[in-house]
Amino acid sequence: MKGNGRYPATESNLHKQITTFYKKLKKLDDTAILTYSIEKDRYRWKYHAHVQIEYTDEKALYRLLGMFVHGDWVRGIGYGGSHDTCYGKYGTVYLEPGCNDLSALRYMNKRINSNSKTLV
């Protein structure tokens, strides 16, 4: 742990956090499928993740994401239209409506230059 008790956003910490989140989500929604890719920030020495989640229980997903980052949800408008954002004590989550699963995977694999991982 560093400084104020938060974990730094390293690649290994993000892998652990995403797998922990997925285990908790799977208990609430057994049909959930999660695909993620971790990317290094361009201008900092930190990392962030792109996550695609297929789910059936929207309330459980929102509640769990809010608990995960310790924040509250706000509706906003961005480039892709309206989206929900959770500004939390431990990070920020942007939820954008999915358009096409294949295009999202292409974005995660080619644009970010990494291999995505799928948790089923």
C-alpha atoms as one frame of an Amber mdcrd trajectory, in Angstrom:
protein
   0.000   0.000   0.000   1.115   3.517  -0.659   0.572   6.814   1.082  -3.121
   7.239   1.788  -3.941   3.507   1.949  -4.821   3.022  -1.724  -3.257   0.427
  -3.959  -1.320   1.855  -6.908  -2.840   1.127 -10.309  -0.276  -1.412 -11.460
  -0.977  -4.111 -14.004  -0.907  -6.929 -11.444  -3.188  -5.033  -9.029  -5.718
  -4.414 -11.792  -5.727  -8.129 -12.713  -6.429  -9.015  -9.074  -9.131  -6.370
  -8.703 -10.914  -7.402 -11.905 -10.904 -11.119 -11.015 -12.168 -10.312  -7.500
 -14.910  -8.113  -8.964 -15.878 -10.875 -11.393 -16.141 -13.484  -8.617 -18.490
 -11.185  -6.683 -20.534 -10.395  -9.807 -20.845 -14.093 -10.678 -22.451 -14.731
  -7.259 -25.118 -12.110  -8.020 -25.569 -12.836 -11.749 -24.527 -16.329 -12.813
 -24.863 -15.488 -16.526 -22.229 -12.720 -16.413 -19.290 -12.825 -18.835 -16.436
 -10.347 -18.466 -13.759  -9.466 -21.025 -11.008  -7.047 -20.103  -7.769  -5.529
 -21.293  -5.269  -3.466 -19.300  -3.597  -0.436 -20.859  -0.729   1.746 -19.652
  -1.533   5.448 -19.429   0.285   7.534 -22.033   1.438  10.387 -19.826   1.716
   8.703 -16.437   3.208   5.577 -14.942  -0.203   4.145 -14.115  -2.558   1.693
 -15.773  -6.276   1.516 -16.472  -8.581  -1.214 -17.733 -11.190  -1.517 -20.473
 -13.897  -3.984 -19.485 -16.800  -5.426 -21.440 -19.490  -7.094 -19.309 -22.422
  -9.166 -20.527 -25.033  -9.335 -17.766 -28.731  -9.787 -17.047 -29.118  -8.075
 -13.652 -28.410  -4.362 -14.180 -29.159  -3.321 -10.587 -26.674  -5.845  -9.204
 -23.993  -4.650 -11.637 -24.446  -0.977 -10.745 -24.551  -1.696  -7.007 -21.421
  -3.846  -7.125 -19.452  -1.358  -9.277 -20.446   1.467  -6.925 -19.312  -0.550
  -3.909 -16.086  -1.499  -5.682 -14.918   2.107  -6.193 -16.840   3.547  -3.188
 -18.765   6.122  -5.190 -22.104   7.417  -6.432 -23.572   7.276  -9.941 -24.087
  10.308 -12.177 -25.624  10.413 -15.666 -23.660  12.387 -18.241 -23.372  12.991
 -21.962 -20.175  12.196 -23.847 -18.999  11.409 -27.357 -21.069   8.230 -27.656
 -24.229   9.741 -26.215 -25.431   9.363 -22.652 -23.419   7.291 -20.223 -23.292
   6.621 -16.489 -20.255   7.513 -14.410 -19.336   6.497 -10.881 -16.813   8.832
  -9.263 -15.436   6.975  -6.298 -12.825   7.143  -3.604 -10.814   4.386  -5.323
 -11.293   5.306  -8.975 -13.786   6.191 -11.665 -16.022   3.892 -13.708 -17.534
   4.992 -17.040 -20.374   2.824 -18.343 -21.148   3.184 -22.016 -23.866   1.233
 -23.804 -22.471  -1.618 -25.848 -22.838  -1.328 -29.574 -21.145  -4.330 -31.124
 -19.247  -7.035 -29.261 -16.854  -7.589 -32.144 -15.937  -3.910 -32.492 -15.342
  -3.637 -28.731 -12.995  -6.636 -28.824 -11.164  -5.184 -31.819 -10.733  -1.931
 -29.914  -9.362  -3.741 -26.872  -7.010  -5.980 -28.851  -5.715  -3.716 -31.631
  -6.055  -0.156 -30.394  -4.644  -0.916 -26.974  -2.094  -3.324 -28.418  -2.718
  -6.119 -25.950  -4.606  -9.357 -25.687  -7.936  -9.268 -23.945  -8.875 -11.919
 -21.406 -12.349 -13.381 -20.981 -13.720 -14.682 -17.688 -16.708 -17.008 -18.027
